[in-house]
Amino acid sequence: MAKSRFALFFGNRGFFPGSLMASARVEMEARLKELGHDTLMLDAGATRHGAVETPAEGEIYARFLKAHEGRYDGVILSLPNFGDETGAFAALRDAGVPIFVQAYPDELSKMAPATRRDSFCGKMSICDVFYQGGLKFTVLPPHTVAPASADFAANIDHFDRVCRVVGALKRMRVGAIGARTSAFKTVRIDELALERHGITMETFDLADVFNRLKDVSPDSSAYKDKKQVLTGYADFSGVPEANFDSLVRLGVVFDAIVEENKLDAIAPRCWTEMQQVLGISPCVLLSEMNNRLVSAACEVDVGNAVAMYALSKASGDVASCLDWNNNYGDDEDKCILFHCGPVPQSMMTARGAVTEHAILSNAVGEGCSFGCNVGRIKPTPFTFASMMTEEGQLKFYVGDGEFTDDPIPDDFFGCAGVAQIDRLQDVLLYVATNGHRHHVSVTPGIVTDAMVEALGYYLDFDVAVPQGM
């Protein structure tokens, strides 16, 4: 996943030596490149030392940002010295992206007036004025940090994840393929609330999907390519040729819908029409899409499609939608997270085996539900989240845990893993008493802090962390 591109801002106070600005411009650009980030920087001749120390110079910098609008994901406000707070506010009040405030540390051997930075204090002043003006910004420990340090790299890693989530959800497009299954009122969603928060939901009728399936030619490159991808992705040896053909066709149609409508995520209606009409379950198709970072949730759960997309942007990795499904014996901090097969291959212990849907086949009959991707989730730390809408607001909860190597019986259907979650009972109590759905989204790695800051602070969504309540 591409890393964020940062606009660099340098704050200055006129009575400090200009050499501090010159060296900071070189050092910051080089260090960020080393960390994998492209940068934008005001020309050194545009202001005194290429920095900002007055409101007039702040306006120059603001025009620079406006001219490059859409080409940067966040701003790094660097303070090689104290920095002027009024100039900084004038420069960044309309930046429209997250801002990370970084201050250079003083050296005890350089505390004379000619060499002292005072960035420690200047950072306080800038944060104060930003707070007064309602301008949002990121600060992280330690209070002062040298660009060459490991702490700086950790700060940038966190800020990068925040920027990716904020930027992605400000202009997200999610597709609901088919109407909500009548029995699943738990996945109801407010489309207007999504739109008012920058997320566009497009809807597609299953009848159109089924009609498009008929037009997919086995001789087309799209069909041949999808067949090759699926054959290499999972074990289809137990799937009849006719059912496999339908899976390939549906995969082609899903990809076309995503491409034609520039979708970031989808949430298809996956039962029981697909089983009755096509003889398949789309689980393995969703797994393959998730494995290439196209977020695909089950059962028209648009809320968790959004949560998956946010998690994937935060982690830079895959995400999956799972059920809060089973207790794990008497262990109150463990449960089984499961779904029929949308878990991406990179999260599984081994290549999945495609089977019939062991549960739905009881309703639709044998031979009519091939497509479940059976396997186990490999041990890894993970972050979880889910989203619902209520009274026009987007409401998330976020937390983290670890998939363990605890055994699950061989006859347990689908793809599952044992999750160990600190204060799990508090999490489940929160989910149950606050109207959240039976699904939860997960991504490998611990990115809880970045998710909370991006969703709750910068995007103004309602975000709860049940483990910390």
Secondary structure as the mmCIF struct_conf table of DSSP 4:
data_model
#
loop_
_struct_conf.conf_type_id
_struct_conf.id
_struct_conf.beg_label_comp_id
_struct_conf.beg_label_asym_id
_struct_conf.beg_label_seq_id
_struct_conf.end_label_comp_id
_struct_conf.end_label_asym_id
_struct_conf.end_label_seq_id
HELX_LH_PP_P HELX_LH_PP_P1 ALA A 2 ARG A 5
STRN STRN1 PHE A 6 PHE A 10
STRN STRN2 GLY A 11 GLY A 11
TURN_TY1_P TURN_TY1_P1 GLY A 14 PHE A 15
BEND BEND1 PHE A 16 PHE A 16
TURN_TY1_P TURN_TY1_P2 GLY A 18 GLY A 18
HELX_RH_AL_P HELX_RH_AL_P1 SER A 19 GLU A 34
TURN_TY1_P TURN_TY1_P3 LEU A 35 GLY A 36
STRN STRN3 THR A 39 MET A 41
TURN_TY1_P TURN_TY1_P4 ALA A 44 GLY A 45
BEND BEND2 ALA A 46 THR A 47
HELX_RH_3T_P HELX_RH_3T_P1 ARG A 48 GLY A 50
BEND BEND3 ALA A 51 ALA A 51
STRN STRN4 VAL A 52 VAL A 52
BEND BEND4 THR A 54 THR A 54
HELX_RH_AL_P HELX_RH_AL_P2 PRO A 55 ALA A 67
TURN_TY1_P TURN_TY1_P5 HIS A 68 GLY A 70
BEND BEND5 ARG A 71 ARG A 71
BEND BEND6 ASP A 73 ASP A 73
STRN STRN5 GLY A 74 LEU A 79
BEND BEND7 PRO A 80 PHE A 82
HELX_RH_AL_P HELX_RH_AL_P3 GLU A 85 LEU A 92
TURN_TY1_P TURN_TY1_P6 ARG A 93 ASP A 94
BEND BEND8 VAL A 97 VAL A 97
STRN STRN6 ILE A 99 ALA A 103
HELX_LH_PP_P HELX_LH_PP_P2 TYR A 104 ASP A 106
TURN_TY1_P TURN_TY1_P7 LEU A 108 SER A 109
BEND BEND9 ALA A 112 ALA A 112
TURN_TY1_P TURN_TY1_P8 PRO A 113 THR A 115
HELX_RH_AL_P HELX_RH_AL_P4 SER A 119 GLN A 132
TURN_TY1_P TURN_TY1_P9 GLY A 133 GLY A 134
STRN STRN7 THR A 138 THR A 138
BEND BEND10 PRO A 141 THR A 144
TURN_TY1_P TURN_TY1_P10 PRO A 147 ALA A 148
BEND BEND11 SER A 149 SER A 149
HELX_RH_AL_P HELX_RH_AL_P5 ALA A 150 LEU A 169
TURN_TY1_P TURN_TY1_P11 LYS A 170 ARG A 171
STRN STRN8 MET A 172 ILE A 177
BEND BEND12 GLY A 178 GLY A 178
HELX_LH_PP_P HELX_LH_PP_P3 ALA A 179 THR A 181
TURN_TY1_P TURN_TY1_P12 SER A 182 ALA A 183
HELX_RH_3T_P HELX_RH_3T_P2 LYS A 185 VAL A 187
HELX_RH_AL_P HELX_RH_AL_P6 GLU A 191 ARG A 196
TURN_TY1_P TURN_TY1_P13 HIS A 197 GLY A 198
STRN STRN9 ILE A 199 PHE A 204
HELX_RH_AL_P HELX_RH_AL_P7 LEU A 206 LYS A 214
TURN_TY1_P TURN_TY1_P14 ASP A 215 ASP A 215
TURN_TY1_P TURN_TY1_P15 PRO A 218 ASP A 219
BEND BEND13 SER A 220 SER A 220
HELX_RH_AL_P HELX_RH_AL_P8 SER A 221 TYR A 233
BEND BEND14 ALA A 234 ALA A 234
STRN STRN10 ASP A 235 ASP A 235
TURN_TY1_P TURN_TY1_P16 SER A 237 GLY A 238
BEND BEND15 VAL A 239 VAL A 239
HELX_RH_AL_P HELX_RH_AL_P9 GLU A 241 ASN A 261
TURN_TY1_P TURN_TY1_P17 LYS A 262 LYS A 262
BEND BEND16 ASP A 264 ASP A 264
STRN STRN11 ALA A 265 PRO A 268
BEND BEND17 TRP A 271 THR A 272
HELX_RH_AL_P HELX_RH_AL_P10 GLU A 273 GLU A 273
HELX_RH_PI_P HELX_RH_PI_P1 MET A 274 LEU A 278
BEND BEND18 GLY A 279 GLY A 279
STRN STRN12 ILE A 280 ILE A 280
HELX_RH_AL_P HELX_RH_AL_P11 CYS A 283 ASN A 291
TURN_TY1_P TURN_TY1_P18 ARG A 292 LEU A 293
STRN STRN13 SER A 295 ALA A 296
BEND BEND19 CYS A 298 CYS A 298
TURN_TY1_P TURN_TY1_P19 GLU A 299 VAL A 300
HELX_RH_AL_P HELX_RH_AL_P12 VAL A 302 SER A 315
TURN_TY1_P TURN_TY1_P20 GLY A 316 GLY A 316
BEND BEND20 ASP A 317 ASP A 317
STRN STRN14 SER A 320 TYR A 328
TURN_TY1_P TURN_TY1_P21 GLY A 329 ASP A 330
STRN STRN15 ASP A 331 HIS A 339
BEND BEND21 CYS A 340 GLY A 341
BEND BEND22 VAL A 343 VAL A 343
HELX_RH_3T_P HELX_RH_3T_P3 GLN A 345 MET A 347
STRN STRN16 MET A 348 MET A 348
BEND BEND23 THR A 349 ALA A 350
STRN STRN17 ALA A 353 THR A 355
TURN_TY1_P TURN_TY1_P22 ALA A 358 LEU A 360
HELX_RH_AL_P HELX_RH_AL_P13 SER A 361 VAL A 364
TURN_TY1_P TURN_TY1_P23 GLU A 366 GLY A 367
BEND BEND24 CYS A 368 CYS A 368
STRN STRN18 PHE A 370 PHE A 370
STRN STRN19 CYS A 372 ARG A 376
STRN STRN20 ILE A 377 ILE A 377
HELX_LH_PP_P HELX_LH_PP_P4 LYS A 378 PRO A 379
STRN STRN21 THR A 380 GLU A 390
TURN_TY1_P TURN_TY1_P24 GLU A 391 GLY A 392
STRN STRN22 GLN A 393 PHE A 403
TURN_TY1_P TURN_TY1_P25 ASP A 410 ASP A 411
BEND BEND25 GLY A 414 GLY A 414
STRN STRN23 CYS A 415 GLN A 420
TURN_TY1_P TURN_TY1_P26 ASP A 422 ARG A 423
HELX_RH_AL_P HELX_RH_AL_P14 LEU A 424 THR A 433
TURN_TY1_P TURN_TY1_P27 ASN A 434 GLY A 435
BEND BEND26 HIS A 438 HIS A 438
STRN STRN24 HIS A 439 PRO A 444
BEND BEND27 GLY A 445 GLY A 445
HELX_RH_AL_P HELX_RH_AL_P15 THR A 448 VAL A 452
HELX_RH_PI_P HELX_RH_PI_P2 GLU A 453 TYR A 458
BEND BEND28 LEU A 459 LEU A 459
STRN STRN25 ASP A 462 ALA A 464
HELX_RH_3T_P HELX_RH_3T_P4 PRO A 466 GLY A 468
#
